[in-house]
Amino acid sequence: MSDFEIADGLGEVLAVTATPDTLLFGFGLEQLESDAARAEVVARMLAHFAG
């Protein structure tokens, strides 16, 4: 028996800690609801590092 449940999505809760050279996500990209949502997050990640 397990106390863990797999969520259907993240809802509106997203947690990211950022420094100039690091992004630490409190979720996995696979948990985002669509390819478009994943592409948006990855684009924002790259923009963070591009300055």
Biopython code that builds the backbone (N, CA, C, O; Angstrom):
import numpy as np
from Bio.PDB.StructureBuilder import StructureBuilder

atoms = [
    (1, "MET", "N", (0.840, -1.170, 0.000)),
    (1, "MET", "CA", (0.000, 0.000, 0.000)),
    (1, "MET", "C", (0.891, 1.241, 0.000)),
    (1, "MET", "O", (1.944, 1.253, 0.638)),
    (2, "SER", "N", (0.473, 2.269, -0.708)),
    (2, "SER", "CA", (1.262, 3.479, -0.841)),
    (2, "SER", "C", (0.428, 4.697, -0.460)),
    (2, "SER", "O", (-0.780, 4.733, -0.694)),
    (3, "ASP", "N", (1.080, 5.688, 0.125)),
    (3, "ASP", "CA", (0.412, 6.939, 0.464)),
    (3, "ASP", "C", (0.530, 7.968, -0.648)),
    (3, "ASP", "O", (-0.030, 9.058, -0.543)),
    (4, "PHE", "N", (1.257, 7.634, -1.719)),
    (4, "PHE", "CA", (1.508, 8.577, -2.792)),
    (4, "PHE", "C", (0.439, 8.475, -3.864)),
    (4, "PHE", "O", (-0.094, 7.400, -4.140)),
    (5, "GLU", "N", (0.137, 9.625, -4.463)),
    (5, "GLU", "CA", (-0.792, 9.668, -5.583)),
    (5, "GLU", "C", (-0.154, 10.448, -6.717)),
    (5, "GLU", "O", (0.528, 11.445, -6.477)),
    (6, "ILE", "N", (-0.365, 10.009, -7.941)),
    (6, "ILE", "CA", (0.133, 10.721, -9.104)),
    (6, "ILE", "C", (-0.900, 11.768, -9.492)),
    (6, "ILE", "O", (-2.070, 11.448, -9.704)),
    (7, "ALA", "N", (-0.467, 13.010, -9.584)),
    (7, "ALA", "CA", (-1.375, 14.107, -9.926)),
    (7, "ALA", "C", (-1.638, 14.137, -11.424)),
    (7, "ALA", "O", (-0.803, 13.710, -12.221)),
    (8, "ASP", "N", (-2.795, 14.642, -11.792)),
    (8, "ASP", "CA", (-3.147, 14.806, -13.207)),
    (8, "ASP", "C", (-2.475, 16.023, -13.814)),
    (8, "ASP", "O", (-2.362, 16.117, -15.037)),
    (9, "GLY", "N", (-2.029, 16.951, -12.994)),
    (9, "GLY", "CA", (-1.380, 18.169, -13.460)),
    (9, "GLY", "C", (-0.957, 19.003, -12.275)),
    (9, "GLY", "O", (-1.114, 18.592, -11.126)),
    (10, "LEU", "N", (-0.430, 20.149, -12.551)),
    (10, "LEU", "CA", (0.074, 21.014, -11.495)),
    (10, "LEU", "C", (-0.925, 22.071, -11.059)),
    (10, "LEU", "O", (-0.744, 22.701, -10.017)),
    (11, "GLY", "N", (-1.961, 22.273, -11.833)),
    (11, "GLY", "CA", (-2.876, 23.364, -11.526)),
    (11, "GLY", "C", (-2.149, 24.681, -11.715)),
    (11, "GLY", "O", (-1.423, 24.853, -12.694)),
    (12, "GLU", "N", (-2.329, 25.590, -10.812)),
    (12, "GLU", "CA", (-1.685, 26.902, -10.906)),
    (12, "GLU", "C", (-0.474, 27.010, -9.981)),
    (12, "GLU", "O", (0.037, 28.108, -9.757)),
    (13, "VAL", "N", (-0.014, 25.886, -9.447)),
    (13, "VAL", "CA", (1.092, 25.905, -8.490)),
    (13, "VAL", "C", (2.382, 25.519, -9.200)),
    (13, "VAL", "O", (2.539, 24.380, -9.642)),
    (14, "LEU", "N", (3.298, 26.467, -9.307)),
    (14, "LEU", "CA", (4.608, 26.216, -9.894)),
    (14, "LEU", "C", (5.656, 26.862, -9.006)),
    (14, "LEU", "O", (5.501, 28.013, -8.599)),
    (15, "ALA", "N", (6.714, 26.136, -8.704)),
    (15, "ALA", "CA", (7.765, 26.691, -7.846)),
    (15, "ALA", "C", (9.109, 26.576, -8.545)),
    (15, "ALA", "O", (9.504, 25.493, -8.979)),
    (16, "VAL", "N", (9.815, 27.708, -8.653)),
    (16, "VAL", "CA", (11.149, 27.733, -9.247)),
    (16, "VAL", "C", (12.020, 28.657, -8.412)),
    (16, "VAL", "O", (11.619, 29.769, -8.068)),
    (17, "THR", "N", (13.209, 28.184, -8.093)),
    (17, "THR", "CA", (14.208, 29.015, -7.431)),
    (17, "THR", "C", (15.261, 29.360, -8.470)),
    (17, "THR", "O", (15.768, 28.471, -9.153)),
    (18, "ALA", "N", (15.599, 30.643, -8.600)),
    (18, "ALA", "CA", (16.521, 31.085, -9.641)),
    (18, "ALA", "C", (17.709, 31.830, -9.050)),
    (18, "ALA", "O", (17.570, 32.630, -8.125)),
    (19, "THR", "N", (18.881, 31.545, -9.609)),
    (19, "THR", "CA", (20.087, 32.333, -9.380)),
    (19, "THR", "C", (20.591, 32.694, -10.772)),
    (19, "THR", "O", (20.023, 32.223, -11.757)),
    (20, "PRO", "N", (21.629, 33.508, -10.890)),
    (20, "PRO", "CA", (22.115, 33.860, -12.223)),
    (20, "PRO", "C", (22.530, 32.659, -13.084)),
    (20, "PRO", "O", (22.455, 32.723, -14.311)),
    (21, "ASP", "N", (22.968, 31.563, -12.444)),
    (21, "ASP", "CA", (23.430, 30.421, -13.236)),
    (21, "ASP", "C", (22.692, 29.113, -12.960)),
    (21, "ASP", "O", (23.136, 28.051, -13.396)),
    (22, "THR", "N", (21.570, 29.180, -12.241)),
    (22, "THR", "CA", (20.848, 27.960, -11.872)),
    (22, "THR", "C", (19.351, 28.199, -11.840)),
    (22, "THR", "O", (18.888, 29.261, -11.423)),
    (23, "LEU", "N", (18.602, 27.209, -12.283)),
    (23, "LEU", "CA", (17.151, 27.175, -12.087)),
    (23, "LEU", "C", (16.822, 25.833, -11.435)),
    (23, "LEU", "O", (17.202, 24.782, -11.949)),
    (24, "LEU", "N", (16.125, 25.869, -10.317)),
    (24, "LEU", "CA", (15.731, 24.664, -9.603)),
    (24, "LEU", "C", (14.206, 24.606, -9.595)),
    (24, "LEU", "O", (13.547, 25.432, -8.963)),
    (25, "PHE", "N", (13.663, 23.636, -10.295)),
    (25, "PHE", "CA", (12.218, 23.509, -10.430)),
    (25, "PHE", "C", (11.668, 22.558, -9.377)),
    (25, "PHE", "O", (12.278, 21.533, -9.071)),
    (26, "GLY", "N", (10.515, 22.906, -8.828)),
    (26, "GLY", "CA", (9.826, 22.049, -7.872)),
    (26, "GLY", "C", (8.860, 21.101, -8.564)),
    (26, "GLY", "O", (7.940, 20.580, -7.934)),
    (27, "PHE", "N", (9.061, 20.876, -9.853)),
    (27, "PHE", "CA", (8.214, 19.991, -10.645)),
    (27, "PHE", "C", (9.010, 19.535, -11.855)),
    (27, "PHE", "O", (10.052, 20.112, -12.168)),
    (28, "GLY", "N", (8.534, 18.519, -12.530)),
    (28, "GLY", "CA", (9.160, 18.046, -13.756)),
    (28, "GLY", "C", (8.421, 18.575, -14.972)),
    (28, "GLY", "O", (7.200, 18.730, -14.942)),
    (29, "LEU", "N", (9.145, 18.850, -16.029)),
    (29, "LEU", "CA", (8.502, 19.356, -17.246)),
    (29, "LEU", "C", (7.439, 18.396, -17.773)),
    (29, "LEU", "O", (6.480, 18.823, -18.417)),
    (30, "GLU", "N", (7.606, 17.105, -17.503)),
    (30, "GLU", "CA", (6.627, 16.127, -17.965)),
    (30, "GLU", "C", (5.272, 16.308, -17.282)),
    (30, "GLU", "O", (4.263, 15.785, -17.756)),
    (31, "GLN", "N", (5.246, 17.045, -16.173)),
    (31, "GLN", "CA", (3.985, 17.276, -15.466)),
    (31, "GLN", "C", (3.167, 18.422, -16.064)),
    (31, "GLN", "O", (2.001, 18.596, -15.707)),
    (32, "LEU", "N", (3.751, 19.192, -16.953)),
    (32, "LEU", "CA", (3.000, 20.282, -17.582)),
    (32, "LEU", "C", (1.961, 19.702, -18.533)),
    (32, "LEU", "O", (2.141, 18.613, -19.079)),
    (33, "GLU", "N", (0.879, 20.437, -18.721)),
    (33, "GLU", "CA", (-0.295, 19.882, -19.378)),
    (33, "GLU", "C", (-0.196, 19.703, -20.889)),
    (33, "GLU", "O", (-0.998, 18.971, -21.469)),
    (34, "SER", "N", (0.763, 20.349, -21.536)),
    (34, "SER", "CA", (0.821, 20.242, -23.000)),
    (34, "SER", "C", (2.230, 20.515, -23.513)),
    (34, "SER", "O", (3.086, 21.034, -22.797)),
    (35, "ASP", "N", (2.442, 20.153, -24.767)),
    (35, "ASP", "CA", (3.725, 20.454, -25.409)),
    (35, "ASP", "C", (3.949, 21.964, -25.477)),
    (35, "ASP", "O", (5.075, 22.438, -25.325)),
    (36, "ALA", "N", (2.875, 22.712, -25.705)),
    (36, "ALA", "CA", (2.987, 24.173, -25.783)),
    (36, "ALA", "C", (3.427, 24.751, -24.432)),
    (36, "ALA", "O", (4.247, 25.668, -24.388)),
    (37, "ALA", "N", (2.888, 24.221, -23.344)),
    (37, "ALA", "CA", (3.282, 24.695, -22.008)),
    (37, "ALA", "C", (4.743, 24.368, -21.739)),
    (37, "ALA", "O", (5.470, 25.191, -21.182)),
    (38, "ARG", "N", (5.181, 23.168, -22.129)),
    (38, "ARG", "CA", (6.593, 22.793, -21.956)),
    (38, "ARG", "C", (7.496, 23.686, -22.791)),
    (38, "ARG", "O", (8.552, 24.112, -22.324)),
    (39, "ALA", "N", (7.092, 23.971, -24.018)),
    (39, "ALA", "CA", (7.896, 24.836, -24.892)),
    (39, "ALA", "C", (8.013, 26.235, -24.305)),
    (39, "ALA", "O", (9.076, 26.851, -24.384)),
    (40, "GLU", "N", (6.940, 26.742, -23.720)),
    (40, "GLU", "CA", (6.979, 28.074, -23.109)),
    (40, "GLU", "C", (7.946, 28.109, -21.927)),
    (40, "GLU", "O", (8.721, 29.054, -21.781)),
    (41, "VAL", "N", (7.896, 27.079, -21.086)),
    (41, "VAL", "CA", (8.799, 27.031, -19.923)),
    (41, "VAL", "C", (10.250, 26.927, -20.376)),
    (41, "VAL", "O", (11.117, 27.614, -19.836)),
    (42, "VAL", "N", (10.522, 26.079, -21.358)),
    (42, "VAL", "CA", (11.897, 25.931, -21.853)),
    (42, "VAL", "C", (12.375, 27.246, -22.473)),
    (42, "VAL", "O", (13.528, 27.627, -22.273)),
    (43, "ALA", "N", (11.529, 27.937, -23.210)),
    (43, "ALA", "CA", (11.910, 29.231, -23.795)),
    (43, "ALA", "C", (12.231, 30.238, -22.692)),
    (43, "ALA", "O", (13.185, 31.007, -22.812)),
    (44, "ARG", "N", (11.445, 30.235, -21.625)),
    (44, "ARG", "CA", (11.711, 31.150, -20.505)),
    (44, "ARG", "C", (13.002, 30.765, -19.781)),
    (44, "ARG", "O", (13.733, 31.635, -19.306)),
    (45, "MET", "N", (13.281, 29.465, -19.698)),
    (45, "MET", "CA", (14.553, 29.012, -19.089)),
    (45, "MET", "C", (15.736, 29.545, -19.897)),
    (45, "MET", "O", (16.687, 30.093, -19.339)),
    (46, "LEU", "N", (15.664, 29.375, -21.209)),
    (46, "LEU", "CA", (16.760, 29.824, -22.069)),
    (46, "LEU", "C", (16.916, 31.342, -22.014)),
    (46, "LEU", "O", (18.034, 31.858, -22.034)),
    (47, "ALA", "N", (15.798, 32.050, -21.947)),
    (47, "ALA", "CA", (15.864, 33.515, -21.844)),
    (47, "ALA", "C", (16.519, 33.934, -20.528)),
    (47, "ALA", "O", (17.249, 34.924, -20.483)),
    (48, "HIS", "N", (16.262, 33.192, -19.472)),
    (48, "HIS", "CA", (16.888, 33.484, -18.175)),
    (48, "HIS", "C", (18.417, 33.441, -18.291)),
    (48, "HIS", "O", (19.117, 34.317, -17.784)),
    (49, "PHE", "N", (18.917, 32.397, -18.973)),
    (49, "PHE", "CA", (20.372, 32.229, -19.089)),
    (49, "PHE", "C", (20.992, 33.154, -20.135)),
    (49, "PHE", "O", (22.185, 33.450, -20.071)),
    (50, "ALA", "N", (20.193, 33.606, -21.093)),
    (50, "ALA", "CA", (20.703, 34.516, -22.124)),
    (50, "ALA", "C", (20.874, 35.918, -21.573)),
    (50, "ALA", "O", (21.603, 36.731, -22.140)),
    (51, "GLY", "N", (20.201, 36.203, -20.466)),
    (51, "GLY", "CA", (20.347, 37.516, -19.828)),
    (51, "GLY", "C", (19.310, 38.419, -20.306)),
    (51, "GLY", "O", (19.259, 39.576, -19.888)),
]
sb = StructureBuilder()
sb.init_structure("model")
sb.init_model(0)
sb.init_chain("A")
sb.init_seg("    ")
for serial, (resi, resn, name, xyz) in enumerate(atoms, 1):
    if name == "N":
        sb.init_residue(resn, " ", resi, " ")
    sb.init_atom(name, np.array(xyz, "f"), 0.0, 1.0, " ", f" {name:<3s}", serial, name[0])
structure = sb.get_structure()
